[in-house]
Amino acid sequence: MHPYLTERVLAGSAALAPIGVVAGQHHVRLDGSGYPRGVSRSSLSTSALLLAAADTYQAAREPRPYRRA
């Protein structure tokens, strides 16, 4: 739920609403399997794609309880 809630919170500010749209898409995947909306590549901005790539990279660099970094 955090991508959805992030977008909703930032939508409350006119200045931050455009950032909220991008932040709400940071778990998207090119094949449409991401969440919360499951949209495909054609529906995503370049900013959303860059943020999703950065989020994936950062997650891979951090150790998790079930795997090493």
mmCIF file of the N, C-alpha and C atoms, coordinates in Angstrom:
data_MODEL
# 
_entry.id   MODEL 
# 
loop_
_atom_site.group_PDB 
_atom_site.id 
_atom_site.type_symbol 
_atom_site.label_atom_id 
_atom_site.label_alt_id 
_atom_site.label_comp_id 
_atom_site.label_asym_id 
_atom_site.label_entity_id 
_atom_site.label_seq_id 
_atom_site.pdbx_PDB_ins_code 
_atom_site.Cartn_x 
_atom_site.Cartn_y 
_atom_site.Cartn_z 
_atom_site.occupancy 
_atom_site.B_iso_or_equiv 
_atom_site.pdbx_formal_charge 
_atom_site.auth_seq_id 
_atom_site.auth_comp_id 
_atom_site.auth_asym_id 
_atom_site.auth_atom_id 
_atom_site.pdbx_PDB_model_num 
ATOM 1   N N  . MET A 1 1  ? 0.809  -1.208  0.000   1.00 0.00 ? 1  MET A N  1 
ATOM 2   C CA . MET A 1 1  ? 0.000  0.000   0.000   1.00 0.00 ? 1  MET A CA 1 
ATOM 3   C C  . MET A 1 1  ? 0.849  1.269   0.000   1.00 0.00 ? 1  MET A C  1 
ATOM 4   N N  . HIS A 1 2  ? 2.146  1.184   0.312   1.00 0.00 ? 2  HIS A N  1 
ATOM 5   C CA . HIS A 1 2  ? 2.896  2.430   0.472   1.00 0.00 ? 2  HIS A CA 1 
ATOM 6   C C  . HIS A 1 2  ? 3.022  3.255   -0.809  1.00 0.00 ? 2  HIS A C  1 
ATOM 7   N N  . PRO A 1 3  ? 3.087  2.685   -2.022  1.00 0.00 ? 3  PRO A N  1 
ATOM 8   C CA . PRO A 1 3  ? 3.099  3.572   -3.189  1.00 0.00 ? 3  PRO A CA 1 
ATOM 9   C C  . PRO A 1 3  ? 1.785  4.354   -3.327  1.00 0.00 ? 3  PRO A C  1 
ATOM 10  N N  . TYR A 1 4  ? 0.681  3.668   -3.092  1.00 0.00 ? 4  TYR A N  1 
ATOM 11  C CA . TYR A 1 4  ? -0.635 4.305   -3.164  1.00 0.00 ? 4  TYR A CA 1 
ATOM 12  C C  . TYR A 1 4  ? -0.762 5.410   -2.112  1.00 0.00 ? 4  TYR A C  1 
ATOM 13  N N  . LEU A 1 5  ? -0.384 5.093   -0.885  1.00 0.00 ? 5  LEU A N  1 
ATOM 14  C CA . LEU A 1 5  ? -0.500 6.077   0.193   1.00 0.00 ? 5  LEU A CA 1 
ATOM 15  C C  . LEU A 1 5  ? 0.447  7.255   -0.008  1.00 0.00 ? 5  LEU A C  1 
ATOM 16  N N  . THR A 1 6  ? 1.635  7.003   -0.523  1.00 0.00 ? 6  THR A N  1 
ATOM 17  C CA . THR A 1 6  ? 2.571  8.089   -0.813  1.00 0.00 ? 6  THR A CA 1 
ATOM 18  C C  . THR A 1 6  ? 1.959  9.067   -1.804  1.00 0.00 ? 6  THR A C  1 
ATOM 19  N N  . GLU A 1 7  ? 1.381  8.522   -2.861  1.00 0.00 ? 7  GLU A N  1 
ATOM 20  C CA . GLU A 1 7  ? 0.753  9.388   -3.866  1.00 0.00 ? 7  GLU A CA 1 
ATOM 21  C C  . GLU A 1 7  ? -0.403 10.176  -3.263  1.00 0.00 ? 7  GLU A C  1 
ATOM 22  N N  . ARG A 1 8  ? -1.205 9.527   -2.431  1.00 0.00 ? 8  ARG A N  1 
ATOM 23  C CA . ARG A 1 8  ? -2.345 10.207  -1.814  1.00 0.00 ? 8  ARG A CA 1 
ATOM 24  C C  . ARG A 1 8  ? -1.904 11.341  -0.897  1.00 0.00 ? 8  ARG A C  1 
ATOM 25  N N  . VAL A 1 9  ? -0.877 11.110  -0.082  1.00 0.00 ? 9  VAL A N  1 
ATOM 26  C CA . VAL A 1 9  ? -0.395 12.137  0.838   1.00 0.00 ? 9  VAL A CA 1 
ATOM 27  C C  . VAL A 1 9  ? 0.150  13.331  0.064   1.00 0.00 ? 9  VAL A C  1 
ATOM 28  N N  . LEU A 1 10 ? 0.982  13.055  -0.940  1.00 0.00 ? 10 LEU A N  1 
ATOM 29  C CA . LEU A 1 10 ? 1.578  14.150  -1.709  1.00 0.00 ? 10 LEU A CA 1 
ATOM 30  C C  . LEU A 1 10 ? 0.550  14.880  -2.563  1.00 0.00 ? 10 LEU A C  1 
ATOM 31  N N  . ALA A 1 11 ? -0.536 14.230  -2.906  1.00 0.00 ? 11 ALA A N  1 
ATOM 32  C CA . ALA A 1 11 ? -1.600 14.881  -3.680  1.00 0.00 ? 11 ALA A CA 1 
ATOM 33  C C  . ALA A 1 11 ? -2.272 15.998  -2.888  1.00 0.00 ? 11 ALA A C  1 
ATOM 34  N N  . GLY A 1 12 ? -2.120 15.988  -1.587  1.00 0.00 ? 12 GLY A N  1 
ATOM 35  C CA . GLY A 1 12 ? -2.700 17.035  -0.750  1.00 0.00 ? 12 GLY A CA 1 
ATOM 36  C C  . GLY A 1 12 ? -2.014 18.378  -0.884  1.00 0.00 ? 12 GLY A C  1 
ATOM 37  N N  . SER A 1 13 ? -0.879 18.414  -1.556  1.00 0.00 ? 13 SER A N  1 
ATOM 38  C CA . SER A 1 13 ? -0.144 19.658  -1.773  1.00 0.00 ? 13 SER A CA 1 
ATOM 39  C C  . SER A 1 13 ? -0.034 19.903  -3.272  1.00 0.00 ? 13 SER A C  1 
ATOM 40  N N  . ALA A 1 14 ? -0.454 21.064  -3.700  1.00 0.00 ? 14 ALA A N  1 
ATOM 41  C CA . ALA A 1 14 ? -0.372 21.387  -5.127  1.00 0.00 ? 14 ALA A CA 1 
ATOM 42  C C  . ALA A 1 14 ? 1.067  21.341  -5.626  1.00 0.00 ? 14 ALA A C  1 
ATOM 43  N N  . ALA A 1 15 ? 1.999  21.739  -4.777  1.00 0.00 ? 15 ALA A N  1 
ATOM 44  C CA . ALA A 1 15 ? 3.405  21.756  -5.172  1.00 0.00 ? 15 ALA A CA 1 
ATOM 45  C C  . ALA A 1 15 ? 3.999  20.347  -5.261  1.00 0.00 ? 15 ALA A C  1 
ATOM 46  N N  . LEU A 1 16 ? 3.521  19.430  -4.431  1.00 0.00 ? 16 LEU A N  1 
ATOM 47  C CA . LEU A 1 16 ? 4.094  18.088  -4.380  1.00 0.00 ? 16 LEU A CA 1 
ATOM 48  C C  . LEU A 1 16 ? 3.320  17.040  -5.178  1.00 0.00 ? 16 LEU A C  1 
ATOM 49  N N  . ALA A 1 17 ? 2.127  17.382  -5.623  1.00 0.00 ? 17 ALA A N  1 
ATOM 50  C CA . ALA A 1 17 ? 1.293  16.415  -6.342  1.00 0.00 ? 17 ALA A CA 1 
ATOM 51  C C  . ALA A 1 17 ? 1.983  15.795  -7.558  1.00 0.00 ? 17 ALA A C  1 
ATOM 52  N N  . PRO A 1 18 ? 2.692  16.564  -8.394  1.00 0.00 ? 18 PRO A N  1 
ATOM 53  C CA . PRO A 1 18 ? 3.369  15.931  -9.535  1.00 0.00 ? 18 PRO A CA 1 
ATOM 54  C C  . PRO A 1 18 ? 4.431  14.917  -9.111  1.00 0.00 ? 18 PRO A C  1 
ATOM 55  N N  . ILE A 1 19 ? 5.101  15.189  -8.010  1.00 0.00 ? 19 ILE A N  1 
ATOM 56  C CA . ILE A 1 19 ? 6.089  14.248  -7.483  1.00 0.00 ? 19 ILE A CA 1 
ATOM 57  C C  . ILE A 1 19 ? 5.380  13.001  -6.961  1.00 0.00 ? 19 ILE A C  1 
ATOM 58  N N  . GLY A 1 20 ? 4.223  13.193  -6.383  1.00 0.00 ? 20 GLY A N  1 
ATOM 59  C CA . GLY A 1 20 ? 3.447  12.074  -5.860  1.00 0.00 ? 20 GLY A CA 1 
ATOM 60  C C  . GLY A 1 20 ? 3.062  11.074  -6.921  1.00 0.00 ? 20 GLY A C  1 
ATOM 61  N N  . VAL A 1 21 ? 2.737  11.555  -8.111  1.00 0.00 ? 21 VAL A N  1 
ATOM 62  C CA . VAL A 1 21 ? 2.393  10.650  -9.216  1.00 0.00 ? 21 VAL A CA 1 
ATOM 63  C C  . VAL A 1 21 ? 3.582  9.752   -9.539  1.00 0.00 ? 21 VAL A C  1 
ATOM 64  N N  . VAL A 1 22 ? 4.758  10.327  -9.612  1.00 0.00 ? 22 VAL A N  1 
ATOM 65  C CA . VAL A 1 22 ? 5.972  9.551   -9.907  1.00 0.00 ? 22 VAL A CA 1 
ATOM 66  C C  . VAL A 1 22 ? 6.280  8.611   -8.740  1.00 0.00 ? 22 VAL A C  1 
ATOM 67  N N  . ALA A 1 23 ? 6.218  9.122   -7.515  1.00 0.00 ? 23 ALA A N  1 
ATOM 68  C CA . ALA A 1 23 ? 6.516  8.293   -6.341  1.00 0.00 ? 23 ALA A CA 1 
ATOM 69  C C  . ALA A 1 23 ? 5.537  7.127   -6.215  1.00 0.00 ? 23 ALA A C  1 
ATOM 70  N N  . GLY A 1 24 ? 4.318  7.343   -6.624  1.00 0.00 ? 24 GLY A N  1 
ATOM 71  C CA . GLY A 1 24 ? 3.312  6.284   -6.564  1.00 0.00 ? 24 GLY A CA 1 
ATOM 72  C C  . GLY A 1 24 ? 3.539  5.173   -7.564  1.00 0.00 ? 24 GLY A C  1 
ATOM 73  N N  . GLN A 1 25 ? 4.453  5.379   -8.496  1.00 0.00 ? 25 GLN A N  1 
ATOM 74  C CA . GLN A 1 25 ? 4.729  4.379   -9.525  1.00 0.00 ? 25 GLN A CA 1 
ATOM 75  C C  . GLN A 1 25 ? 6.090  3.714   -9.348  1.00 0.00 ? 25 GLN A C  1 
ATOM 76  N N  . HIS A 1 26 ? 6.716  3.836   -8.183  1.00 0.00 ? 26 HIS A N  1 
ATOM 77  C CA . HIS A 1 26 ? 8.082  3.332   -8.046  1.00 0.00 ? 26 HIS A CA 1 
ATOM 78  C C  . HIS A 1 26 ? 8.187  1.814   -7.950  1.00 0.00 ? 26 HIS A C  1 
ATOM 79  N N  . HIS A 1 27 ? 7.072  1.114   -7.873  1.00 0.00 ? 27 HIS A N  1 
ATOM 80  C CA . HIS A 1 27 ? 7.111  -0.347  -7.899  1.00 0.00 ? 27 HIS A CA 1 
ATOM 81  C C  . HIS A 1 27 ? 6.525  -0.899  -9.195  1.00 0.00 ? 27 HIS A C  1 
ATOM 82  N N  . VAL A 1 28 ? 6.514  -0.102  -10.215 1.00 0.00 ? 28 VAL A N  1 
ATOM 83  C CA . VAL A 1 28 ? 6.015  -0.556  -11.505 1.00 0.00 ? 28 VAL A CA 1 
ATOM 84  C C  . VAL A 1 28 ? 7.039  -1.482  -12.167 1.00 0.00 ? 28 VAL A C  1 
ATOM 85  N N  . ARG A 1 29 ? 6.573  -2.326  -13.046 1.00 0.00 ? 29 ARG A N  1 
ATOM 86  C CA . ARG A 1 29 ? 7.436  -3.193  -13.835 1.00 0.00 ? 29 ARG A CA 1 
ATOM 87  C C  . ARG A 1 29 ? 7.019  -3.049  -15.291 1.00 0.00 ? 29 ARG A C  1 
ATOM 88  N N  . LEU A 1 30 ? 7.953  -3.172  -16.183 1.00 0.00 ? 30 LEU A N  1 
ATOM 89  C CA . LEU A 1 30 ? 7.682  -2.923  -17.595 1.00 0.00 ? 30 LEU A CA 1 
ATOM 90  C C  . LEU A 1 30 ? 6.603  -3.828  -18.167 1.00 0.00 ? 30 LEU A C  1 
ATOM 91  N N  . ASP A 1 31 ? 6.455  -5.027  -17.618 1.00 0.00 ? 31 ASP A N  1 
ATOM 92  C CA . ASP A 1 31 ? 5.450  -5.949  -18.130 1.00 0.00 ? 31 ASP A CA 1 
ATOM 93  C C  . ASP A 1 31 ? 4.073  -5.749  -17.504 1.00 0.00 ? 31 ASP A C  1 
ATOM 94  N N  . GLY A 1 32 ? 3.943  -4.746  -16.646 1.00 0.00 ? 32 GLY A N  1 
ATOM 95  C CA . GLY A 1 32 ? 2.656  -4.458  -16.032 1.00 0.00 ? 32 GLY A CA 1 
ATOM 96  C C  . GLY A 1 32 ? 2.399  -5.238  -14.750 1.00 0.00 ? 32 GLY A C  1 
ATOM 97  N N  . SER A 1 33 ? 3.392  -5.970  -14.260 1.00 0.00 ? 33 SER A N  1 
ATOM 98  C CA . SER A 1 33 ? 3.192  -6.794  -13.066 1.00 0.00 ? 33 SER A CA 1 
ATOM 99  C C  . SER A 1 33 ? 3.424  -6.034  -11.756 1.00 0.00 ? 33 SER A C  1 
ATOM 100 N N  . GLY A 1 34 ? 3.820  -4.797  -11.821 1.00 0.00 ? 34 GLY A N  1 
ATOM 101 C CA . GLY A 1 34 ? 4.085  -4.031  -10.605 1.00 0.00 ? 34 GLY A CA 1 
ATOM 102 C C  . GLY A 1 34 ? 2.818  -3.603  -9.892  1.00 0.00 ? 34 GLY A C  1 
ATOM 103 N N  . TYR A 1 35 ? 2.985  -2.867  -8.824  1.00 0.00 ? 35 TYR A N  1 
ATOM 104 C CA . TYR A 1 35 ? 1.828  -2.413  -8.066  1.00 0.00 ? 35 TYR A CA 1 
ATOM 105 C C  . TYR A 1 35 ? 1.994  -0.954  -7.695  1.00 0.00 ? 35 TYR A C  1 
ATOM 106 N N  . PRO A 1 36 ? 0.982  -0.213  -7.373  1.00 0.00 ? 36 PRO A N  1 
ATOM 107 C CA . PRO A 1 36 ? -0.358 -0.676  -7.078  1.00 0.00 ? 36 PRO A CA 1 
ATOM 108 C C  . PRO A 1 36 ? -1.279 -0.764  -8.285  1.00 0.00 ? 36 PRO A C  1 
ATOM 109 N N  . ARG A 1 37 ? -0.933 -0.184  -9.406  1.00 0.00 ? 37 ARG A N  1 
ATOM 110 C CA . ARG A 1 37 ? -1.874 -0.144  -10.535 1.00 0.00 ? 37 ARG A CA 1 
ATOM 111 C C  . ARG A 1 37 ? -1.630 -1.190  -11.614 1.00 0.00 ? 37 ARG A C  1 
ATOM 112 N N  . GLY A 1 38 ? -0.459 -1.739  -11.688 1.00 0.00 ? 38 GLY A N  1 
ATOM 113 C CA . GLY A 1 38 ? -0.163 -2.740  -12.706 1.00 0.00 ? 38 GLY A CA 1 
ATOM 114 C C  . GLY A 1 38 ? -0.200 -2.182  -14.115 1.00 0.00 ? 38 GLY A C  1 
ATOM 115 N N  . VAL A 1 39 ? 0.304  -0.964  -14.300 1.00 0.00 ? 39 VAL A N  1 
ATOM 116 C CA . VAL A 1 39 ? 0.299  -0.349  -15.625 1.00 0.00 ? 39 VAL A CA 1 
ATOM 117 C C  . VAL A 1 39 ? 1.505  -0.824  -16.439 1.00 0.00 ? 39 VAL A C  1 
ATOM 118 N N  . SER A 1 40 ? 1.397  -0.726  -17.741 1.00 0.00 ? 40 SER A N  1 
ATOM 119 C CA . SER A 1 40 ? 2.477  -1.176  -18.615 1.00 0.00 ? 40 SER A CA 1 
ATOM 120 C C  . SER A 1 40 ? 3.408  -0.014  -18.979 1.00 0.00 ? 40 SER A C  1 
ATOM 121 N N  . ARG A 1 41 ? 4.459  -0.318  -19.678 1.00 0.00 ? 41 ARG A N  1 
ATOM 122 C CA . ARG A 1 41 ? 5.505  0.643   -20.054 1.00 0.00 ? 41 ARG A CA 1 
ATOM 123 C C  . ARG A 1 41 ? 4.939  1.878   -20.734 1.00 0.00 ? 41 ARG A C  1 
ATOM 124 N N  . SER A 1 42 ? 3.985  1.706   -21.601 1.00 0.00 ? 42 SER A N  1 
ATOM 125 C CA . SER A 1 42 ? 3.459  2.838   -22.370 1.00 0.00 ? 42 SER A CA 1 
ATOM 126 C C  . SER A 1 42 ? 2.759  3.877   -21.495 1.00 0.00 ? 42 SER A C  1 
ATOM 127 N N  . SER A 1 43 ? 2.383  3.499   -20.294 1.00 0.00 ? 43 SER A N  1 
ATOM 128 C CA . SER A 1 43 ? 1.687  4.415   -19.387 1.00 0.00 ? 43 SER A CA 1 
ATOM 129 C C  . SER A 1 43 ? 2.613  5.133   -18.413 1.00 0.00 ? 43 SER A C  1 
ATOM 130 N N  . LEU A 1 44 ? 3.907  4.871   -18.494 1.00 0.00 ? 44 LEU A N  1 
ATOM 131 C CA . LEU A 1 44 ? 4.846  5.390   -17.498 1.00 0.00 ? 44 LEU A CA 1 
ATOM 132 C C  . LEU A 1 44 ? 5.700  6.519   -18.048 1.00 0.00 ? 44 LEU A C  1 
ATOM 133 N N  . SER A 1 45 ? 5.979  7.480   -17.196 1.00 0.00 ? 45 SER A N  1 
ATOM 134 C CA . SER A 1 45 ? 6.872  8.568   -17.571 1.00 0.00 ? 45 SER A CA 1 
ATOM 135 C C  . SER A 1 45 ? 8.319  8.123   -17.418 1.00 0.00 ? 45 SER A C  1 
ATOM 136 N N  . THR A 1 46 ? 9.210  8.859   -18.023 1.00 0.00 ? 46 THR A N  1 
ATOM 137 C CA . THR A 1 46 ? 10.635 8.578   -17.871 1.00 0.00 ? 46 THR A CA 1 
ATOM 138 C C  . THR A 1 46 ? 11.051 8.720   -16.414 1.00 0.00 ? 46 THR A C  1 
ATOM 139 N N  . SER A 1 47 ? 10.498 9.691   -15.725 1.00 0.00 ? 47 SER A N  1 
ATOM 140 C CA . SER A 1 47 ? 10.810 9.879   -14.308 1.00 0.00 ? 47 SER A CA 1 
ATOM 141 C C  . SER A 1 47 ? 10.403 8.664   -13.483 1.00 0.00 ? 47 SER A C  1 
ATOM 142 N N  . ALA A 1 48 ? 9.243  8.107   -13.762 1.00 0.00 ? 48 ALA A N  1 
ATOM 143 C CA . ALA A 1 48 ? 8.786  6.925   -13.030 1.00 0.00 ? 48 ALA A CA 1 
ATOM 144 C C  . ALA A 1 48 ? 9.691  5.730   -13.312 1.00 0.00 ? 48 ALA A C  1 
ATOM 145 N N  . LEU A 1 49 ? 10.122 5.584   -14.545 1.00 0.00 ? 49 LEU A N  1 
ATOM 146 C CA . LEU A 1 49 ? 11.033 4.490   -14.898 1.00 0.00 ? 49 LEU A CA 1 
ATOM 147 C C  . LEU A 1 49 ? 12.375 4.633   -14.196 1.00 0.00 ? 49 LEU A C  1 
ATOM 148 N N  . LEU A 1 50 ? 12.897 5.841   -14.144 1.00 0.00 ? 50 LEU A N  1 
ATOM 149 C CA . LEU A 1 50 ? 14.165 6.075   -13.456 1.00 0.00 ? 50 LEU A CA 1 
ATOM 150 C C  . LEU A 1 50 ? 14.049 5.804   -11.956 1.00 0.00 ? 50 LEU A C  1 
ATOM 151 N N  . LEU A 1 51 ? 12.965 6.239   -11.352 1.00 0.00 ? 51 LEU A N  1 
ATOM 152 C CA . LEU A 1 51 ? 12.774 5.996   -9.931  1.00 0.00 ? 51 LEU A CA 1 
ATOM 153 C C  . LEU A 1 51 ? 12.619 4.503   -9.647  1.00 0.00 ? 51 LEU A C  1 
ATOM 154 N N  . ALA A 1 52 ? 11.897 3.794   -10.494 1.00 0.00 ? 52 ALA A N  1 
ATOM 155 C CA . ALA A 1 52 ? 11.740 2.347   -10.323 1.00 0.00 ? 52 ALA A CA 1 
ATOM 156 C C  . ALA A 1 52 ? 13.085 1.638   -10.443 1.00 0.00 ? 52 ALA A C  1 
ATOM 157 N N  . ALA A 1 53 ? 13.914 2.059   -11.397 1.00 0.00 ? 53 ALA A N  1 
ATOM 158 C CA . ALA A 1 53 ? 15.247 1.456   -11.553 1.00 0.00 ? 53 ALA A CA 1 
ATOM 159 C C  . ALA A 1 53 ? 16.121 1.744   -10.338 1.00 0.00 ? 53 ALA A C  1 
ATOM 160 N N  . ALA A 1 54 ? 16.072 2.966   -9.846  1.00 0.00 ? 54 ALA A N  1 
ATOM 161 C CA . ALA A 1 54 ? 16.862 3.331   -8.665  1.00 0.00 ? 54 ALA A CA 1 
ATOM 162 C C  . ALA A 1 54 ? 16.395 2.554   -7.436  1.00 0.00 ? 54 ALA A C  1 
ATOM 163 N N  . ASP A 1 55 ? 15.094 2.374   -7.289  1.00 0.00 ? 55 ASP A N  1 
ATOM 164 C CA . ASP A 1 55 ? 14.547 1.633   -6.163  1.00 0.00 ? 55 ASP A CA 1 
ATOM 165 C C  . ASP A 1 55 ? 14.976 0.166   -6.224  1.00 0.00 ? 55 ASP A C  1 
ATOM 166 N N  . THR A 1 56 ? 14.947 -0.420  -7.395  1.00 0.00 ? 56 THR A N  1 
ATOM 167 C CA . THR A 1 56 ? 15.370 -1.811  -7.578  1.00 0.00 ? 56 THR A CA 1 
ATOM 168 C C  . THR A 1 56 ? 16.847 -1.965  -7.259  1.00 0.00 ? 56 THR A C  1 
ATOM 169 N N  . TYR A 1 57 ? 17.671 -1.055  -7.752  1.00 0.00 ? 57 TYR A N  1 
ATOM 170 C CA . TYR A 1 57 ? 19.107 -1.094  -7.490  1.00 0.00 ? 57 TYR A CA 1 
ATOM 171 C C  . TYR A 1 57 ? 19.389 -0.970  -5.999  1.00 0.00 ? 57 TYR A C  1 
ATOM 172 N N  . GLN A 1 58 ? 18.759 -0.007  -5.354  1.00 0.00 ? 58 GLN A N  1 
ATOM 173 C CA . GLN A 1 58 ? 18.976 0.216   -3.932  1.00 0.00 ? 58 GLN A CA 1 
ATOM 174 C C  . GLN A 1 58 ? 18.544 -1.012  -3.127  1.00 0.00 ? 58 GLN A C  1 
ATOM 175 N N  . ALA A 1 59 ? 17.434 -1.615  -3.478  1.00 0.00 ? 59 ALA A N  1 
ATOM 176 C CA . ALA A 1 59 ? 16.960 -2.808  -2.763  1.00 0.00 ? 59 ALA A CA 1 
ATOM 177 C C  . ALA A 1 59 ? 17.931 -3.971  -2.922  1.00 0.00 ? 59 ALA A C  1 
ATOM 178 N N  . ALA A 1 60 ? 18.533 -4.096  -4.099  1.00 0.00 ? 60 ALA A N  1 
ATOM 179 C CA . ALA A 1 60 ? 19.487 -5.179  -4.343  1.00 0.00 ? 60 ALA A CA 1 
ATOM 180 C C  . ALA A 1 60 ? 20.777 -4.979  -3.548  1.00 0.00 ? 60 ALA A C  1 
ATOM 181 N N  . ARG A 1 61 ? 21.105 -3.752  -3.223  1.00 0.00 ? 61 ARG A N  1 
ATOM 182 C CA . ARG A 1 61 ? 22.339 -3.440  -2.501  1.00 0.00 ? 61 ARG A CA 1 
ATOM 183 C C  . ARG A 1 61 ? 22.211 -3.612  -0.984  1.00 0.00 ? 61 ARG A C  1 
ATOM 184 N N  . GLU A 1 62 ? 20.998 -3.719  -0.485  1.00 0.00 ? 62 GLU A N  1 
ATOM 185 C CA . GLU A 1 62 ? 20.780 -3.866  0.949   1.00 0.00 ? 62 GLU A CA 1 
ATOM 186 C C  . GLU A 1 62 ? 20.606 -5.330  1.331   1.00 0.00 ? 62 GLU A C  1 
ATOM 187 N N  . PRO A 1 63 ? 21.189 -5.747  2.449   1.00 0.00 ? 63 PRO A N  1 
ATOM 188 C CA . PRO A 1 63 ? 20.955 -7.117  2.895   1.00 0.00 ? 63 PRO A CA 1 
ATOM 189 C C  . PRO A 1 63 ? 19.510 -7.277  3.358   1.00 0.00 ? 63 PRO A C  1 
ATOM 190 N N  . ARG A 1 64 ? 18.970 -8.437  3.147   1.00 0.00 ? 64 ARG A N  1 
ATOM 191 C CA . ARG A 1 64 ? 17.616 -8.772  3.592   1.00 0.00 ? 64 ARG A CA 1 
ATOM 192 C C  . ARG A 1 64 ? 17.717 -9.976  4.527   1.00 0.00 ? 64 ARG A C  1 
ATOM 193 N N  . PRO A 1 65 ? 16.713 -10.224 5.326   1.00 0.00 ? 65 PRO A N  1 
ATOM 194 C CA . PRO A 1 65 ? 16.777 -11.381 6.220   1.00 0.00 ? 65 PRO A CA 1 
ATOM 195 C C  . PRO A 1 65 ? 16.933 -12.704 5.451   1.00 0.00 ? 65 PRO A C  1 
ATOM 196 N N  . TYR A 1 66 ? 16.483 -12.726 4.219   1.00 0.00 ? 66 TYR A N  1 
ATOM 197 C CA . TYR A 1 66 ? 16.485 -13.951 3.426   1.00 0.00 ? 66 TYR A CA 1 
ATOM 198 C C  . TYR A 1 66 ? 17.590 -14.011 2.384   1.00 0.00 ? 66 TYR A C  1 
ATOM 199 N N  . ARG A 1 67 ? 18.427 -12.955 2.275   1.00 0.00 ? 67 ARG A N  1 
ATOM 200 C CA . ARG A 1 67 ? 19.533 -12.963 1.311   1.00 0.00 ? 67 ARG A CA 1 
ATOM 201 C C  . ARG A 1 67 ? 20.556 -11.905 1.666   1.00 0.00 ? 67 ARG A C  1 
ATOM 202 N N  . ARG A 1 68 ? 21.762 -12.099 1.125   1.00 0.00 ? 68 ARG A N  1 
ATOM 203 C CA . ARG A 1 68 ? 22.821 -11.104 1.300   1.00 0.00 ? 68 ARG A CA 1 
ATOM 204 C C  . ARG A 1 68 ? 22.644 -9.974  0.298   1.00 0.00 ? 68 ARG A C  1 
ATOM 205 N N  . ALA A 1 69 ? 23.302 -8.875  0.544   1.00 0.00 ? 69 ALA A N  1 
ATOM 206 C CA . ALA A 1 69 ? 23.230 -7.734  -0.395  1.00 0.00 ? 69 ALA A CA 1 
ATOM 207 C C  . ALA A 1 69 ? 23.860 -8.097  -1.720  1.00 0.00 ? 69 ALA A C  1 
# 
